[in-house]
Amino acid sequence: MQGEPERSEQLVYDWDMLLIMNDEQLQTIEEIKQFLEGSEPFEFRGLSTEEKYKWIKTALVKFKYNELKKAEKGVIRQYIQKVTGYSRAQVSRLIREYKRTGQLKRTEYRRHRFPRRYTPSEVELLAQTDELHWWLSGPATKKVMEREYEIYGHAEFQNISRISVAHLYNLRRSNRYRNITRRFNRTKPAASKIGERAKPAPKGQPGYIRIDTVHQGDLNGQKGLYHINSVD
């Protein structure tokens, strides 16, 4: 369409084309500079992490990265960033790893987990102790477990008796603890003032009513009437 700016098509290379370009076309730092100055966007398909690491190592060896000047090293870093799509920080980390070990290997990520200090059997022991003693407070429960180990010599309490009061409450909130024990609170009776006979004390506020009953008495064995008086 006339008047519409021209759009540069994105160039897509596969892994084999990348190797050909790397081995035959780009042999010097100046050729890499010209490649970086190219305006057309591009991407490389089919590159796994292992393939990228292998290519980075090949490029560092080919251009003798450790022997280059500071400015030339910067060109190689930009070249690696553009080809792999890695950030500057990632490329710097990989180059440091290569200089330190001479290799580039993918490190499997392992989520950091704190070591479990109390075993499932010890959580069950805490639950059983709570059930037997009707869920005492944290400090009192800790004291019970300390006595079980120190005075009565029950070895299974050795580790759990050292627990802090704060962590004891954490274990009580855990799913394993709740699946073991069931704690029910009995319904507490509530005092009701229905039918209470007392002198009203509204304290000058509206919304109070006084109810009085008057029995007129019985006559010849017949029950008499009850009169209800209400005073607002």
C-alpha positions in Angstrom: 0.0 0.0 0.0 1.4 3.4 -1.0 2.5 5.6 1.8 2.9 2.7 4.2 6.5 2.2 5.6 8.4 -0.9 4.5 8.5 -3.7 7.0 11.7 -5.8 7.3 11.0 -9.5 7.3 12.3 -11.5 10.2 15.0 -13.9 9.2 14.8 -17.4 10.6 17.8 -19.7 10.8 18.0 -23.3 11.9 20.9 -24.9 13.8 22.7 -26.1 10.7 22.6 -22.7 9.1 24.1 -21.2 12.3 27.0 -23.6 12.2 27.7 -22.8 8.5 27.5 -19.0 9.2 29.8 -19.4 12.2 32.4 -21.6 10.5 32.6 -20.0 7.1 31.3 -16.4 7.2 32.4 -15.0 10.5 36.1 -15.4 11.0 37.2 -12.0 12.5 36.1 -9.5 15.0 35.4 -7.0 12.2 33.0 -9.4 10.5 31.2 -9.9 13.8 30.8 -6.1 14.2 29.3 -6.0 10.7 26.9 -8.8 11.6 25.9 -6.9 14.8 25.2 -3.7 12.9 22.7 -5.5 10.6 19.3 -4.0 10.9 17.2 -7.0 10.1 15.8 -8.9 13.0 16.3 -12.7 13.2 15.9 -15.7 15.4 17.4 -19.2 15.5 15.1 -22.2 15.8 15.8 -25.6 17.2 18.4 -24.6 19.8 18.1 -26.4 23.0 20.0 -25.2 26.1 22.6 -27.8 25.6 23.1 -26.7 22.0 23.4 -23.1 23.0 26.0 -23.9 25.6 27.9 -26.0 23.0 27.8 -23.1 20.5 29.0 -20.5 23.1 31.9 -22.7 24.1 32.9 -23.2 20.4 32.7 -19.4 19.8 34.9 -18.6 22.8 37.5 -21.1 21.7 37.4 -20.1 18.1 38.0 -16.4 18.8 40.4 -17.0 21.7 38.3 -15.0 24.1 40.9 -15.0 26.9 43.5 -13.3 24.6 41.2 -10.6 23.3 41.3 -6.9 24.4 38.5 -5.5 26.5 36.7 -3.9 23.6 37.0 -7.1 21.5 35.6 -9.1 24.4 32.6 -6.8 24.5 31.9 -7.5 20.8 32.0 -11.3 21.4 29.6 -10.8 24.4 27.1 -8.9 22.2 27.5 -11.5 19.5 26.6 -14.3 21.9 23.6 -12.3 23.3 22.2 -11.7 19.9 22.5 -15.3 18.7 21.3 -17.0 21.9 18.8 -14.4 23.2 20.4 -14.5 26.6 20.7 -11.4 28.7 24.0 -9.6 29.4 24.0 -11.0 33.0 23.5 -14.6 31.7 26.2 -14.3 29.1 28.6 -12.9 31.7 27.8 -15.8 34.1 28.4 -18.4 31.4 31.7 -16.9 30.3 32.9 -16.9 34.0 31.9 -20.5 34.3 33.8 -21.4 31.1 36.9 -19.5 32.3 36.7 -21.3 35.7 36.1 -24.9 34.6 36.7 -24.9 30.8 33.2 -26.4 30.4 29.6 -25.2 30.1 27.0 -27.6 31.5 23.4 -27.0 32.4 22.8 -27.0 36.1 19.7 -28.7 37.3 17.7 -26.4 39.6 16.9 -27.8 43.0 14.5 -26.0 45.2 16.0 -25.2 48.6 14.3 -27.0 51.4 15.1 -26.7 55.1 15.8 -30.1 56.7 12.9 -31.6 58.5 13.7 -31.5 62.2 10.7 -33.4 63.4 9.6 -36.6 61.8 6.0 -37.6 61.1 6.1 -40.1 64.0 7.1 -37.2 66.4 4.2 -35.1 65.1 1.9 -38.1 65.9 3.5 -38.3 69.4 2.7 -34.6 70.0 -0.9 -35.2 68.9 -1.2 -38.2 71.2 0.2 -36.1 74.1 -2.3 -33.4 73.5 -5.2 -35.8 73.4 -4.2 -37.4 76.7 -3.7 -34.1 78.5 -6.6 -32.3 76.9 -4.6 -29.8 74.9 -2.7 -27.8 77.5 -0.9 -24.6 76.6 2.3 -24.7 74.6 4.7 -24.2 77.6 2.8 -26.8 79.7 2.8 -29.4 76.8 6.6 -28.8 76.3 7.1 -29.4 80.0 5.1 -32.7 79.9 7.3 -34.0 77.0 10.5 -33.0 78.8 9.4 -35.0 81.9 8.5 -37.9 79.7 12.1 -38.1 78.5 14.2 -36.8 81.4 12.3 -38.3 84.3 10.5 -41.4 82.9 13.1 -42.2 80.3 10.9 -42.5 77.2 13.4 -42.2 74.4 10.9 -41.4 71.7 10.5 -38.0 73.4 14.2 -37.1 73.2 14.0 -34.9 70.1 10.5 -33.5 70.3 11.0 -32.5 74.0 13.5 -29.8 72.7 11.0 -28.1 70.5 10.4 -24.4 71.0 6.9 -23.3 72.1 6.5 -21.2 68.9 7.2 -24.2 66.7 5.0 -26.5 68.8 2.1 -24.3 67.8 3.3 -24.5 64.1 3.1 -28.3 64.3 -0.4 -28.1 65.8 -1.5 -26.2 62.7 0.1 -28.7 60.3 -2.1 -30.9 58.1 -0.5 -34.1 59.5 -1.3 -33.1 63.1 -4.9 -32.2 62.2 -5.4 -35.5 60.3 -4.4 -37.4 63.5 -6.3 -35.6 66.2 -9.8 -34.2 66.4 -10.5 -31.5 69.0 -14.1 -30.6 69.8 -15.2 -27.8 72.1 -18.3 -28.5 74.1 -21.1 -26.0 73.8 -21.0 -23.6 76.7 -24.4 -22.8 78.3 -25.4 -19.1 77.9 -27.2 -17.4 80.7 -30.7 -16.3 79.6 -32.6 -13.5 81.4 -36.0 -14.6 80.2 -38.5 -14.6 83.0 -36.2 -12.7 85.4 -38.1 -10.7 88.0 -36.2 -7.5 88.7 -36.9 -3.8 89.0 -36.3 -2.1 85.6 -33.4 0.3 85.4 -33.7 2.0 81.9 -31.3 4.8 83.0 -33.5 7.4 81.2 -33.2 5.6 77.8 -36.2 4.6 75.6 -36.8 1.1 74.5 -37.6 -0.6 77.8 -40.9 -1.9 78.9 -42.1 -3.2 82.3 -44.5 -6.1 82.4 -46.5 -7.0 85.6 -49.1 -9.7 86.2 -51.9 -9.5 88.7 -54.0 -12.5 89.7 -57.5 -11.6 90.9 -57.9 -14.8 92.9 -59.9 -18.0 92.7 -63.6 -18.4 93.4 -65.4 -21.6 94.5 -62.6 -23.8 93.0 -62.6 -21.9 89.7 -59.4 -20.4 88.5 -59.4 -16.6 88.4 -58.2 -14.3 85.8 -54.6 -13.0 85.4 -54.2 -9.4 84.4 -51.1 -8.2 82.5 -50.0 -4.6 82.9 -47.4 -3.1 80.7 -45.7 0.2 81.4 -43.5 1.9 78.8 
